[in-house]
Amino acid sequence: MSCVTINTSKLLGKIRPMNCVNNGPVGLAEDPDRGNFHTYKKLKIPFARTHDSNFFSAYGGPHTIDVGVIFTDFSKDVNDPDAYDFQLTDEYIQKIIAAGTEPLYRLGASIEHWSKKYHTLPPKDNQKWAEICEHIIRHYTEGWANGFTHKIRYWEIWNEPDLDAEDSDNKKCWGGTKLQFFEFYKTVALHLKKCFPHLKIGGPALAWDKAWLDDFLKMMSGEGDEEKRVPIDFLSWHRYMRNPWDVQEDADIVEAIMKKYGYDAAESHLNEWNYVRGWATEAFIYSIQTIIGMKGAAFTLAAMIVGQNVNKLDMMMYYDARPTGMNGIWDLYLYRPLKTYYSFEAFNKLVEYGTQIETTTDDNDVYVLGARSADGKVCTVFSYFVEEDTDAQPKTVRISIDSVNSNPVSYLLDEANNLAEVPLLTKCGENTYELTLAPNTVAMVDFI
């Protein structure tokens, strides 16, 4: 038997935005049958990162978001509004904001898997590229070039510059060397922070190389020379995994490197993550099948629970809400909610309640997180996730809680139920209950 203790009177701080995503809704509010706008909006997703957006035609396809498709001719004058093609990106950003979500705008290029590279090569002039980005930001936040005054606080420089080895002949995200990227990032970050001291400028959306990160922060820190130090408001990094506890492992490593170079005040963003058993063909096929099913939903909630409990992690952004094989939230054709949709719905209830309460478990496969609202209501979510498909058995969880009403209400997410109200709890003593969960299922309980 697994044991969980819930202390509703011990408050641990704000439920953080672990329920963010990459990319926005499909369709429009006035056309609910041709997209997922309404179900997207219902999830109250806090932030959506705009990466790989131009791979999807309903967002605007290859004319959307990326710097090289907005400023299509690098020889033109950066101050000339006619040199910029904002139209489809405007429409896409408007959709995200209309759904109640704030964009986190990724400045740079989408990944290029193909043999010829178009926008992932180092710019011919780093300063000019920085000034182009300045005008993109002014367009969306200050109304430049018939633009907008949107609340877009986060601006991310590039994506996964460390993805491929230095000697690779097929660099998919950054076509130059590591040192070239460091100089590029330094130029862009210094310029944008000077122009917009009130905005959060960060990056570099690290793929996985922690030694690369150490070198990056060492260079940005000025190696002890404060006059050469590059400001970083948030540091973004990625992790694809099969064990939710990997979120904690990597977050702790990133935190240690940030502290080492004096960037511990910067935010830490895990802004790409999902379940991946492996990248080889057979393992990846299994991964996609998992992502779109109930096991993927249990994994997703478990990872968000771990993220909330990490010492330093300010945001998690699931990859991907864009219609792709790695989207376990909506199906790819009719955009109907899949099982992971309801994991996001459960976590959002905790966000709405606002304040985390103390919950402890003695079982690493049973993940639990609780929140309390301003008027004293308490909600707790449970995920029983197991990676191995054989020999997993149902688990009975003994729950001890310091305060509870006379009739707690429970909800179940499994193959047959989508957070449906199901009587899951058995009272076995004063403020003590038992809850039995099958492998890879989710429960939500309103205790008060």
N, C-alpha and C positions, 0 to 999 in steps of 0.2 A: 504493500500500500504506500502511496505517495502522500506526503503531508504538506499542506499549504497553510500559512498563517497570514491573516489580513488584519492590519492595524489601521482602522479608519481614522483614528485621532492623530496619527503621526503623518504629517504632511511633508513631502519631499521636494516640492517645487513644481514648476509648470510642466505639463505634458508638452513635449517639444514636437516640431513638425517632422515626424518620421514618416508621415503619410503623403509625401510629395511624389511627383512623377516626372518623367521626361515626356514632354509634348502634351498638346491640348486636345480639345474635343473635335469630333467630326460632325460636320453639318451645322445647321443654324437652329436657333430657338423656334423659329416659325415653320420649320420643316422637320418635325420630330420623327417621322418615319424613315428618314434617310441619313441617320447618324446616331450619335450617342450624346448629343449636347445636354439633354435633360438628365440622363443618368450620371453623366460626368459632373454636372452642376450639383446634383444631389449629394455627391461625396464630399463637397466642400474642400477640395484639394487646395492646400495653402499656396504651393508654388509649383510651376511647371517649367522645367529646363528645356530650352529650345535647341536641342541637339539632334542631328540626323533628321530634322524636320523636312528637309527638301527631298527626302526619298519617297514622300507620300503625296500623291497628286491632289488630294482633297485639301491639303494645307497650302497648296501653291506649287508643289513639285520643285523642280530644279531652279526656281526663281525666288526661293524663299530663304530668309534668315542669314545665310552665309555672306560674309563680307564681300567675297568675290563675285557674288551674283547680285548684290545691291550696287556695288561700285564696279561696273563691268569692264571699264577701260582705265587701267592704272595710269595712263598718260594724262588723263584729264585733271582739271583743277579741282582740288578737294573742296573749295568754297563755292563751287557751282552747283546749285540744286539740281540742274538738269543732268548732272553726271551720275545721279543716284536713281535707282529703280526701286521705289519703296512699295509699290501698289499691293502686290500679293502678300508681302510681309506685313503690311498694315492690316490687311484683312485677317490674317492669321492671328496676329497679336490681339486684335479686337475680339476675336472669338474666345481666346483664353480669358481675357479680362471680363467679357460678358458672362462667362461661366463662373465668375467669382474667384478666379485664381490669378495670382500674380506671376507674371513671367520672370524667370531667371534667364537672362539673355546670354547665350553663348556666342561670343565674338570669335570668328575663325571659320573653320570649314568642317563639313561632315567628312566622315571617314571615306577614303577612296580605295576600294579594293581592286580596281581595274589597273591595267598595265600602264596607261598614260595618266599622269597626275595633272590636275587642273588648278586646284586651289590650296593644296597642302604643301606646296613648295615654299621656302622662305621668301618673304616679300623682297622686291628689288630695293626698297627703301623702307626701313623700319619706322622712321619718323613719319613718313607720309602715310603709312598704314595706320599708325596711331591716330593721325589727324582725321583719317576717314572714319575710324571708330568714334572719334569725338563727335563728328557730325551725325553719325547714326544715333548716338545717345541723345544729342540735342534734338534730333527729329522726334524721338519718342518721349522725351521728358520736358523739353522746353519749347516745342512747337515749331522748330526750325523746318523750313521747306514744306510749309503747309502741314505740319505734323501735329503732335499731341502733347499733352502734359500728363502722361500716365505716371502712376506710381510703379516704377520699375527700379528697385533698389540695387539689385545684384547684377553685375556685369562680369562675365567670366572670359578670361583670355585663353583661347585655344582649347584643344581636347587631345588627351593621350599622346603628348610628344615623346613619351618613353616607350610607346607600344612595341616598336621594332628595334632590333640591335643596330648599333652604329654602322656595321658593315653590311646591313641588309640592302639588297637591290630592289626591294619592294616595300618602301616605307609608306604606310597607309595613312598616317595622320600628320607627321612632320617629316618633310623630305630633306631637311638639313641635319647638321650635327647637333649634339647636345649643347656644345658651347655657343653655337649659332642661336639656338633657342633661348639660352640664358640671356644673351644680349638683346634678342628680340623682345622677350618678356619684360626685361628691365626698361627698355625704351618705352614700350606701350604703357606699362603700369605707371611709370613716373609721369608721363604726359596726361593720362586719364585722371589720375588722382589729383594732379595740379588743376585740371579743368573742373573736376567734380569732387571736391573734398567731402561733400555730404553723401555721396554714393559709395557703395561697397564694390571695390575692384579686387578681383581675385582670380584664382586658377590653381594649377594648370590642368586640372582634370587628369590626374595621374592614373596611368593604367594599372601598374602593379609593382614597379621597380622601386623599392625603398632606398636602395643605395643611390639611385638617381635622384630621389627626393632629398636625400641628405646633401648631395652636391648642389642641388638647386637652391635650397635654403641657405647653404653656406655662402653661395655667390650672392644671393639677394640680401643677405645680412650685411654685406660689405666687409665681412671678416673682421669685425670689430671697429670699423670706421663708420661712425654714425652718419657722416655726410654722404656716404655712398650707399646707405641702406635703402632698400626698395620697400615701400609699404605694401603689406598684404592684408586685406580685410577678411578674406576667407580663403582657406586652402581646400581644394576639391580633389577627391580621389575616388577610385572605383574598386569594387570587389565582387566577383562572381564566385559562387561557393555552393557547397552542398551541406554545410553545417552552419546554422544560424550563429553559433558562438564565434565564428570567424569575424563577425562584425566587431565584437569586443576585442579580439586579438589585434586586428589591423588598426582599429581606432586607438588602442593603447600605443602601438608602435608609432603611428603618425603623431600622436600627442607628444611622445618623448622626443621625436626629432624637432617638432615645432618649439618645444621648450629649450632644446639644445641651442637653438639659434635665436632665441628671444622672440619667437612668434606665438607664444602661448596665449596672447590676448586675441589672436585671430580666430575666427570661427572655423570649425572643421566640418566639411560637407562630404558625406558619402553620396555622391550624386549620380552614380550608376551602380545598380546591384540587381541581382536576381539569382534564382537557383540555376546552377550549372554543375552537373556531375563531371563533365569533361568536354573538351573541344574536338576530340576525335569523332569520326562520323557516328559510330554506334552510341557512344556516350552522349553526344549532342542530340541525337534523335530522342533518346530517353529523356534528356533534359527538357526538350520542347514539350513532350507528352506530359511531363510532370508539371511544367509551368501552367498549362491550360486546364489542369485538373484539381481535384480536391487536395492532393498532397502538396501541390504548389501553393494552395491557399493557406494550408497549415504552416508551411515553411515561411510564407510572406509575413503572416502575423507574428510568428516566432521571432523572425529577424527584426521586425519593428519593435517588439518588446525588448529584445537584447539592446537595440540601439538606444531606447529610452533610458535604459539602466547603465549605459556606458558613462564613465566619468566625464569625457569630453567628446561630444558629438552633437552638433547643432541642427543637423538636417539630414534626412535620407530621401533619395529620389529614385524610385523604382524605375527600372528600364525594361519595358517601355509601355507608355499608354498609346503610342502610335500603333496603328494596325500592322502588326508584324508577328512573327512566330514567337517572340519573347513577350507578348502581351497576354497575360493571364487574367486581365480584368474584363475585357470584352472580346467576343468572338470576331473573327476577321471579316465576316461577310455581312451579317445582319446587325452587328454591334450590340448584341444582347449581352447582359452581364453574365460573366463566368463566375466560378466559385471565389476567386480572389477578390472580386468586387465586394463581396460581403465581409472579407477580412478588412478591407479599407473602411467599410461602413462601420464595423465594430470599433476600429481604432479611432475613427472620427468621433464616435460617441465619447470616448475618453478625452479627446481634445476639447469637445464642447463642455464637458464637466470641468476641465481645466487644471486641477491640481492633483498630482500623483500622491497616492497613499502608499504606505509601506506594505509590501507583500513579499513573502519569502517562500521558497520551495526547496525540498530536499532531493528533487529529481530533475536532472539536467534535460530530460525529455519533455517535461511538463513546464511550459512557459506561462507566467501569470503576471498581469499588470492591472492595477486598479486606479481609479480616479474618483475624486469627490467634487461635487459642485458647490457653488457659493451657498446654496440653500440646504446643504447637507446630504444630498442624494449620493449614493455610492454605486458605481458600476465596476465590475471586474471581468476581464477577458482571460480565457485559458486557451492554449494551443498545445495539443499533444502531437508533436512531430517526431517521426522516426524515419531515418534515411534508408535503412535496410528494409527490403520488401518481404523478407522471410522471418518467421518466428515472432513477429510483433504481436503482442496480445493487448486486449483492453486493459486499462488501468483504472483503479479506484483511487480517487483523491480525497483524503480526509481534510476538510476545510475547517479551520478554527478562526472565528471572527469576533472582534471585541464588541460589536454592536450590529444589530440586525432587526428589521421589522418582522412582523409575524408571518409574512407570506412573501419571501423572495421569489422573483420571477426569473426563469432561465430560458435561454434561447440556444438553438443548436444549428451549427453549420456542418453538414456532412453530405454524402452523396444524394440523400433524399430531401434534405432541408436546407433552406437558405435563411439562416437566422430565424427560423420559425420558433414560436413559443412552444417549448416541450418541457414537461416536468422531469428535470434531470436530478434534482436534489432529494436526498433522503435525510431527514432530520435524525440525528443520532445522539443528541445531547443538547444542553443549553448552549446556543450559539455555535453549534458544531454540526456539520453536514458532510455527507459523502456524495461525490459526483463521479460517475463512471463514464469514461471516454474511450471510444474505439481509436485505434491508431490513425493519425492524420485527420483529426477532427478538431473543431473549434467550438467553444461554448462561451456564452456571455451571460452574466448573472447580475441583475439589479437587486442588490441586497437591501437597500434602503430607498 
